[in-house]
Amino acid sequence: MDRIPKPLPERTYLELVRSLFSTRFTTLVMALSFVAIGGVVSAQTHDWLIEVLFLAGGATVIWRYCVLLAYRRQSQGKDLSFGRAKELERIFAVPYMLFAAILGAFSARAFVVATPEAQTLIVGLLVGYCAGVAAGVSYRLRISLTAVLVAVIPTIVTALLVGNPGNWAVAALLAIFLGGGVHSMVARYCYAAEGISMRLLYERLSRSDALTGLGNRLALREWFSEVEVQRSLTAVHCLDLDCFKPINDRYGHPTGDALLKAVSERLSGLLRKGDHVARTGGDEFVVIQSNLTDPSEAEALAQRIRLTLGEPYMLDGRSLRVGASVGYTLTSYQGFVLDHLMACADTALLEAKTSGVGVAAYRDGVVLNFRRAG
């Protein structure tokens, strides 16, 4: 049996939980199958326990379907957290496990009181249920394995205890199907978990700067596309380091790389939740500052960036200093086209560097300079 990957990376776990809430079709098919076959068995046997289990199973599949409808959008959201995913998995599991238990009790009882023809329908229902679990829920192995075991084992045991050779054969057949199904679900889970983990890793690497771990230009565009949808007041800051090249040339590339990493850490520490920073080349960075309530917040961040990055860096026993120049613009002035916003911010950055003011803003075709603070 394939080795089960444990523990799962957080993003992989989120993807697997999302898959639970994409099972509306298989849930509907199972509900209709249970109602149809359960109705036939209940009408044929007139057994009070069969009728109670039939009604309970019908109510539970309705509950299951309502859970899928109520939480599907939330489960698919990009802002789904690990903690909320755990809660959603539990919400999904309660009616799912309850139905499995009801189905197991219903099927076992049917093998005691129903006709051989009805028992054949029950076997078909169990096989179909296991197939549906394998197709829809096997990505959450604890739920899927528990469900099929709870649903099928009571019928296997009951068929063996009845004492009829035909029922013994049915029990053996169900046991074989159950063993094969469990193996297939474990293998499918392992394959899916590893595949999703690798896909997410490649996606992260394709959007990350290899040296600093910050986003790259691709990530920058994806972040801005979210801002564009929200249409909130947003600032785009372009910045680069002053005197970085002399340090890189004098002390070598390892020191230069270490300095860029330190700069990246300081930049990340300045941002609020929802803001983003990307390294776009060499010593060049772009910051997206979203959900502003006032344009002055953009200038305040630009000044904080300049002052924070200008503080000394202790690298390899040396105290090194670099300056930083920042140019920015706002969507309220220039619209929501990223390339245009970056071009305007670059124009302001050039003015900030050449004039020595450190921070400049581009507004309606005019570059506004700011005196150095501190």
Sequence and secondary structure as in RCSB ss.txt:
>XXXX:A:sequence
MDRIPKPLPERTYLELVRSLFSTRFTTLVMALSFVAIGGVVSAQTHDWLIEVLFLAGGATVIWRYCVLLAYRRQS
QGKDLSFGRAKELERIFAVPYMLFAAILGAFSARAFVVATPEAQTLIVGLLVGYCAGVAAGVSYRLRISLTAVLV
AVIPTIVTALLVGNPGNWAVAALLAIFLGGGVHSMVARYCYAAEGISMRLLYERLSRSDALTGLGNRLALREWFS
EVEVQRSLTAVHCLDLDCFKPINDRYGHPTGDALLKAVSERLSGLLRKGDHVARTGGDEFVVIQSNLTDPSEAEA
LAQRIRLTLGEPYMLDGRSLRVGASVGYTLTSYQGFVLDHLMACADTALLEAKTSGVGVAAYRDGVVLNFRRAG
>XXXX:A:secstr
      S  HHHHHHHHHHHTT HHHHHHHHHHHHHHHHHHHHHH  HHHHHHHHHHHHHHHHHHHHHHHHHHHH
H TT  HHHHHHHHHHHHHHHHHHHHHHHHHHHHHHHHS HHHHHHHHHHHHHHHHHHHHHTTTSHHHHHHHHHH
HHHHHHHHHHHH  HHHHHHHHHHHHHHHHHHHHHHHHHHHHHHHHHHHHHHHHHHTB TTT  B HHHHHHHHH
HHHHHT   EEEEEEEETHHHHHHHH HHHHHHHHHHHHHHHHHH  TT EEEEEETTEEEEEE S SSTHHHHH
HHHHHHHHHTS EEETTEEE  EEEEEEEEHHHH S HHHHHHHHHHHHHHHHHHS SEEEEETTEEEEE    
